[in-house]
Amino acid sequence: YRQGLRLVEDQVDDVTSPIAGYDELNVKEIGDRLEGLSAAEIRTVREHEKRNKNRETLIEQFDRKLRAASA
C-alpha cells in the first residue's frame, strides 16, 4: 500500500514541476534545464528542492536565476 501511495505522489510532482522527471535528474542536468523557465517556474522548482533533497548548490543556482530575472 505504501508503495502505491508513493507512485501517486511522484505523478503529482511530475505534473506540477516545470522540469519533467526532476527527481531523477542530477544537479548539472537540472541546471541545464533552467534556461527558458519563468521566475514563477523557478520558484516552484526551488520549493520542491527545499522540501525534498535540499541541495545547496541547486538552491544557489535558483536564487541566482531569480535575482537575474528581477534585475
DRENGU-334611 format. One record per residue: x, y negated, z of N, C-alpha, C in turn; residue in one letter. Coordinates in steps of 0.02 Angstrom, whole numbers, padded with zeros to 5 digits, always signed. Example, Ala and Ser with C-alpha at 12.3 -4.5 7.8 and 13.67 -1.06 7.14 Angstrom:
// residues 2
+00660+00284+00390+00615+00225+00390+00660+00165+00390a/+00642+00112+00354+00684+00053+00357+00645-00002+00394s/
//
This chain:
// residues 71
+00042+00060+00000+00000+00000+00000+00043-00063+00000y/+00094-00064+00042+00137-00123+00047+00169-00138-00021r/+00191-00087-00057+00224-00097-00121+00175-00129-00171q/+00113-00106-00171+00063-00135-00216+00053-00210-00203g/+00053-00229-00139+00046-00299-00121+00105-00339-00148l/+00163-00312-00144+00224-00347-00168+00219-00360-00244r/+00193-00311-00281+00186-00320-00353+00140-00379-00370l/+00086-00385-00333+00040-00440-00343+00075-00506-00328v/+00113-00509-00273+00149-00570-00255+00198-00589-00311e/+00233-00540-00339+00280-00553-00394+00245-00583-00454d/+00187-00555-00471+00149-00580-00528+00127-00652-00517q/+00105-00668-00456+00085-00736-00440+00144-00783-00448v/+00203-00763-00422+00262-00805-00429+00280-00818-00502d/+00275-00766-00543+00291-00774-00614+00244-00823-00648d/+00181-00820-00629+00132-00865-00660+00145-00937-00639v/+00162-00948-00575+00170-01016-00551+00239-01044-00565t/+00288-01002-00579+00356-01027-00591+00365-01049-00663s/+00394-01108-00673+00409-01130-00742+00465-01090-00775p/+00500-01049-00736+00554-01007-00763+00533-00934-00757i/+00519-00903-00813+00495-00834-00813+00548-00787-00784a/+00526-00740-00742+00572-00691-00713+00622-00721-00664g/+00605-00778-00635+00651-00816-00592+00688-00772-00542y/+00652-00730-00506+00682-00692-00451+00734-00642-00475d/+00735-00625-00539+00784-00578-00564+00846-00613-00592e/+00845-00679-00596+00900-00717-00626+00953-00735-00574l/+01015-00742-00598+01068-00766-00553+01073-00842-00557n/+01116-00871-00516+01122-00943-00511+01137-00975-00579v/+01184-00947-00616+01201-00976-00681+01143-00973-00729k/+01108-00916-00731+01052-00909-00777+00996-00959-00761e/+00984-00970-00697+00933-01019-00678+00956-01089-00697i/+01019-01105-00682+01046-01171-00701+01041-01184-00775g/+01053-01133-00816+01048-01140-00889+00977-01155-00912d/+00928-01136-00872+00857-01145-00892+00826-01210-00866r/+00865-01250-00830+00837-01312-00802+00826-01366-00855l/+00865-01364-00909+00858-01414-00962+00788-01412-00989e/+00758-01470-00995+00692-01474-01025+00634-01466-00976g/+00649-01450-00913+00596-01445-00863+00579-01515-00838l/+00516-01526-00822+00495-01590-00794+00517-01593-00720s/+00515-01653-00692+00532-01661-00621+00484-01619-00578a/+00420-01617-00596+00371-01578-00558+00388-01503-00561a/+00409-01480-00620+00428-01409-00627+00490-01393-00586e/+00539-01438-00587+00600-01427-00547+00582-01425-00473i/+00537-01469-00451+00516-01468-00380+00482-01401-00363r/+00442-01375-00409+00408-01311-00398+00460-01255-00389t/+00509-01254-00433+00562-01203-00430+00603-01211-00367v/+00618-01274-00349+00657-01288-00288+00621-01262-00226r/+00557-01274-00221+00518-01250-00164+00518-01174-00161e/+00511-01142-00218+00513-01068-00221+00581-01043-00196h/+00634-01074-00219+00702-01055-00198+00710-01064-00123e/+00687-01121-00097+00692-01135-00025+00658-01081+00016k/+00598-01059-00006+00559-01010+00032+00587-00939+00026r/+00626-00927-00026+00648-00858-00039+00723-00850-00025n/+00765-00857-00076+00836-00843-00067+00874-00901-00036k/+00849-00962-00046+00879-01022-00016+00953-01029-00031n/+00972-01023-00094+01043-01029-00115+01061-01103-00121r/+01108-01124-00079+01127-01195-00076+01149-01222-00143e/+01187-01182-00182+01212-01207-00246+01154-01225-00293t/+01101-01185-00291+01042-01199-00333+01004-01260-00307l/+00995-01264-00242+00959-01321-00213+00995-01386-00233i/+01062-01385-00231+01101-01444-00251+01090-01460-00324e/+01089-01409-00367+01077-01420-00439+01008-01452-00450q/+00958-01425-00415+00890-01452-00422+00889-01525-00400f/+00921-01540-00343+00922-01608-00318+00957-01656-00366d/+01013-01634-00396+01048-01675-00446+01003-01690-00505r/+00968-01639-00530+00923-01648-00587+00867-01697-00569k/+00840-01690-00508+00786-01735-00487+00810-01807-00481l/+00871-01816-00454+00899-01884-00449+00909-01913-00519r/+00934-01873-00564+00947-01897-00633+00881-01915-00667a/+00828-01876-00654+00764-01889-00685+00732-01953-00659a/+00747-01972-00597+00716-02032-00569+00759-02094-00579s/+00819-02085-00607+00865-02142-00615+00844-02186-00675a/
//
